[in-house]
């Protein structure tokens, strides 16, 4: 008889404890923000930016959300005559995942924003994000460089070089340029200079300057020179 009473008490306690755990789990689940909520925020933000950009000459916006208990989100937006003097475009960079960028390009047609092209799955590091616009392949069309990392000391900027086809405005990623640092186009020689820092010696900072040339649509190193930078 005593064993039956003890067994009943044990079952009652186990049942109550399971109910308590289930309730606690429900509360925890209810308080965890869902990824959809961040997607909605980004969607609303982009809609507002596109609407404002219809009447603004130039519009630029950057937003980073990075908290331990929340999924990471990133949004960069810039519109205006950023890649062409003849038309307004908009560049949108987001992070669909914690480690990848999505790049989208838009243009205005009949007072409406229209999607042109995109590139996805680019490795990302939003903390050091920066974007530059320049004609890197000397075809008269402004291209896009998205910085991923920039080192300390003698700063070396490395990132994604995206050229734009002048007629169609289609995007092309140049993976061969991913490890080229501090890319600077030289219009006179139609080459792209890049740098590598080799450290210090008694004379000063040692650098290697690479000369890169476009060959069959790809950047190829054709020359390099070591130099010393003195204070």
C-alpha positions as a printed NumPy array, in Angstrom:
array([[  0.   ,   0.   ,   0.   ],
       [  2.836,   2.4  ,   0.899],
       [  4.579,   1.606,  -2.393],
       [  1.409,   2.491,  -4.324],
       [  1.088,   5.834,  -2.497],
       [  4.768,   6.67 ,  -3.147],
       [  4.359,   5.721,  -6.815],
       [  1.269,   7.945,  -7.165],
       [  3.09 ,  10.879,  -5.541],
       [  6.051,  10.373,  -7.882],
       [  3.853,  10.286, -10.973],
       [  2.047,  13.447,  -9.832],
       [  5.354,  15.288,  -9.295],
       [  6.716,  14.123, -12.687],
       [  3.522,  15.243, -14.43 ],
       [  3.611,  18.673, -12.768],
       [  7.307,  19.081, -13.54 ],
       [  6.712,  18.256, -17.253],
       [  3.886,  20.797, -17.339],
       [  6.173,  23.414, -15.79 ],
       [  8.972,  22.665, -18.272],
       [  6.527,  22.751, -21.178],
       [  5.204,  26.139, -20.044],
       [  8.737,  27.489, -19.611],
       [  9.686,  26.254, -23.085],
       [  6.591,  27.908, -24.52 ],
       [  7.533,  31.205, -22.902],
       [ 11.112,  30.934, -24.176],
       [  9.956,  30.123, -27.708],
       [  7.539,  33.056, -27.655],
       [ 10.34 ,  35.461, -26.72 ],
       [ 12.806,  34.338, -29.423],
       [ 12.604,  36.769, -32.384],
       [ 12.018,  35.084, -35.712],
       [ 14.091,  35.775, -38.814],
       [ 10.916,  36.822, -40.641],
       [ 10.567,  39.843, -38.366],
       [ 13.94 ,  41.161, -39.513],
       [ 13.083,  40.447, -43.152],
       [  9.923,  42.514, -42.739],
       [ 11.896,  45.394, -41.232],
       [ 14.337,  45.334, -44.142],
       [ 11.481,  45.198, -46.636],
       [  9.735,  48.175, -45.052],
       [ 12.995,  50.115, -44.882],
       [ 13.81 ,  49.445, -48.523],
       [ 10.337,  50.491, -49.612],
       [ 10.736,  53.825, -47.825],
       [ 14.216,  54.345, -49.279],
       [ 13.079,  53.605, -52.832],
       [ 10.142,  56.008, -52.449],
       [ 12.378,  58.799, -51.112],
       [ 14.951,  58.178, -53.838],
       [ 12.392,  58.907, -56.568],
       [ 12.646,  62.622, -55.73 ],
       [ 16.114,  62.816, -54.107],
       [ 19.187,  63.458, -56.223],
       [ 21.325,  61.227, -54.02 ],
       [ 20.347,  59.029, -51.084],
       [ 22.622,  56.887, -48.925],
       [ 21.738,  54.695, -45.936],
       [ 23.569,  52.07 , -43.889],
       [ 22.2  ,  50.028, -40.991],
       [ 23.793,  47.228, -38.975],
       [ 22.032,  45.108, -36.338],
       [ 24.42 ,  42.835, -34.454],
       [ 23.302,  41.587, -31.042],
       [ 24.123,  38.235, -29.498],
       [ 20.521,  37.164, -28.958],
       [ 19.262,  38.323, -32.359],
       [ 20.025,  37.19 , -35.89 ],
       [ 22.384,  39.532, -37.704],
       [ 21.069,  41.839, -40.401],
       [ 22.781,  44.392, -42.614],
       [ 21.509,  46.919, -45.129],
       [ 23.367,  49.36 , -47.368],
       [ 21.515,  51.532, -49.863],
       [ 22.756,  54.212, -52.228],
       [ 20.933,  55.807, -55.147],
       [ 21.538,  58.604, -57.617],
       [ 23.934,  59.01 , -60.53 ],
       [ 26.297,  56.592, -58.857],
       [ 27.357,  54.57 , -61.924],
       [ 26.064,  56.713, -64.797],
       [ 25.612,  60.408, -65.553],
       [ 22.644,  59.622, -67.794],
       [ 20.426,  57.648, -65.407],
       [ 19.677,  57.124, -61.74 ],
       [ 20.537,  53.786, -60.225],
       [ 20.257,  52.214, -56.802],
       [ 22.68 ,  49.789, -55.183],
       [ 21.393,  47.543, -52.381],
       [ 23.675,  45.321, -50.289],
       [ 22.201,  42.998, -47.652],
       [ 23.305,  39.981, -45.588],
       [ 20.939,  37.05 , -46.193],
       [ 23.201,  35.085, -43.806],
       [ 25.73 ,  36.114, -41.165],
       [ 28.638,  35.625, -43.559],
       [ 27.41 ,  36.482, -47.066],
       [ 26.446,  39.607, -49.   ],
       [ 23.743,  39.931, -51.618],
       [ 24.27 ,  42.767, -54.126],
       [ 21.4  ,  44.129, -56.24 ],
       [ 21.326,  46.9  , -58.833],
       [ 18.225,  48.876, -59.872],
       [ 17.394,  51.635, -62.331],
       [ 14.496,  54.084, -62.774],
       [ 12.199,  53.6  , -65.749],
       [  8.882,  55.451, -66.141],
       [  9.187,  56.83 , -62.596],
       [  9.494,  53.335, -61.144],
       [ 12.428,  51.394, -59.77 ],
       [ 13.231,  48.298, -61.822],
       [ 15.566,  45.46 , -60.896],
       [ 18.543,  44.932, -63.246],
       [ 20.847,  42.265, -61.851],
       [ 22.238,  40.705, -58.674],
       [ 25.153,  38.726, -57.287],
       [ 24.713,  36.528, -54.209],
       [ 26.881,  34.521, -51.841],
       [ 29.771,  36.991, -51.514],
       [ 31.775,  36.58 , -48.312],
       [ 30.907,  39.354, -45.897],
       [ 32.27 ,  41.23 , -42.899],
       [ 29.893,  44.162, -42.257],
       [ 32.051,  45.713, -39.521],
       [ 34.611,  46.738, -42.162],
       [ 32.149,  47.351, -44.99 ],
       [ 32.904,  50.119, -47.448],
       [ 31.992,  50.716, -51.079],
       [ 33.824,  52.579, -53.836],
       [ 32.742,  53.553, -57.34 ],
       [ 35.339,  53.797, -60.113],
       [ 35.971,  52.69 , -63.684],
       [ 38.267,  49.761, -62.963],
       [ 38.356,  48.248, -66.469],
       [ 38.492,  51.498, -68.473],
       [ 35.382,  50.993, -70.597],
       [ 33.776,  54.308, -69.609],
       [ 31.386,  52.616, -67.185],
       [ 31.681,  53.148, -63.417],
       [ 32.16 ,  49.864, -61.546],
       [ 31.739,  48.793, -57.906],
       [ 34.26 ,  47.721, -55.271],
       [ 32.954,  46.362, -51.949],
       [ 35.517,  46.181, -49.169],
       [ 35.489,  43.078, -46.98 ],
       [ 38.59 ,  43.629, -44.823],
       [ 41.078,  46.405, -44.12 ],
       [ 44.212,  45.606, -42.127],
       [ 45.749,  47.766, -39.41 ],
       [ 49.032,  49.598, -39.764],
       [ 49.665,  50.045, -43.459],
       [ 46.04 ,  49.511, -44.352],
       [ 45.405,  46.903, -47.029],
       [ 41.844,  46.888, -48.333],
       [ 40.638,  43.636, -49.893],
       [ 37.175,  42.892, -51.227],
       [ 34.926,  42.199, -54.191],
       [ 35.479,  43.853, -57.564],
       [ 32.266,  43.968, -59.616],
       [ 32.4  ,  45.399, -63.122],
       [ 29.281,  46.597, -64.936],
       [ 28.582,  46.   , -68.617],
       [ 28.009,  49.474, -70.127],
       [ 24.961,  48.627, -72.263],
       [ 23.032,  46.058, -70.235],
       [ 24.31 ,  47.117, -66.771],
       [ 24.793,  43.443, -65.904],
       [ 27.119,  42.7  , -62.994],
       [ 30.264,  40.572, -63.246],
       [ 32.254,  39.435, -60.21 ],
       [ 36.031,  39.16 , -60.641],
       [ 37.207,  36.46 , -58.254],
       [ 40.778,  36.848, -59.475],
       [ 40.869,  40.274, -57.813],
       [ 39.713,  39.066, -54.377],
       [ 43.207,  39.053, -52.839],
       [ 44.493,  42.184, -54.589],
       [ 44.834,  44.92 , -51.97 ],
       [ 44.361,  48.679, -52.435],
       [ 43.346,  48.413, -56.079],
       [ 43.813,  51.728, -57.877],
       [ 42.991,  52.128, -61.584],
       [ 45.545,  54.038, -63.662],
       [ 43.716,  55.472, -66.686],
       [ 46.896,  56.536, -68.46 ],
       [ 48.42 ,  53.052, -68.572],
       [ 45.068,  51.237, -68.36 ],
       [ 46.387,  49.101, -65.539],
       [ 45.251,  48.506, -61.962],
       [ 47.872,  48.938, -59.247],
       [ 47.742,  46.89 , -56.048],
       [ 49.91 ,  46.632, -52.939],
       [ 51.41 ,  44.114, -50.532],
       [ 52.997,  45.14 , -47.232],
       [ 56.159,  43.167, -46.413],
       [ 56.934,  44.625, -42.986],
       [ 59.587,  46.965, -41.579],
       [ 63.363,  47.071, -41.779],
       [ 65.94 ,  49.668, -40.749],
       [ 65.19 ,  51.715, -43.872],
       [ 61.41 ,  51.867, -43.47 ],
       [ 58.263,  50.041, -44.558],
       [ 58.689,  47.543, -47.359],
       [ 55.986,  47.325, -50.022],
       [ 55.496,  45.406, -53.229],
       [ 53.59 ,  47.284, -55.932],
       [ 51.844,  45.043, -58.452],
       [ 50.827,  46.157, -61.919],
       [ 47.73 ,  44.306, -63.142],
       [ 46.333,  44.411, -66.665],
       [ 43.032,  43.31 , -68.163],
       [ 43.626,  40.267, -70.368],
       [ 40.596,  38.474, -71.86 ],
       [ 38.332,  40.1  , -69.272],
       [ 40.466,  39.066, -66.284],
       [ 42.962,  41.005, -64.173],
       [ 46.438,  39.529, -64.564],
       [ 49.62 ,  40.61 , -62.791],
       [ 52.206,  41.626, -65.382],
       [ 54.818,  43.295, -63.199],
       [ 55.829,  43.869, -59.569],
       [ 58.267,  46.213, -57.882],
       [ 59.571,  46.399, -54.328],
       [ 59.771,  49.86 , -52.785],
       [ 60.666,  51.372, -49.413],
       [ 58.467,  53.926, -47.667],
       [ 60.456,  56.14 , -45.312],
       [ 58.976,  58.439, -42.685]])
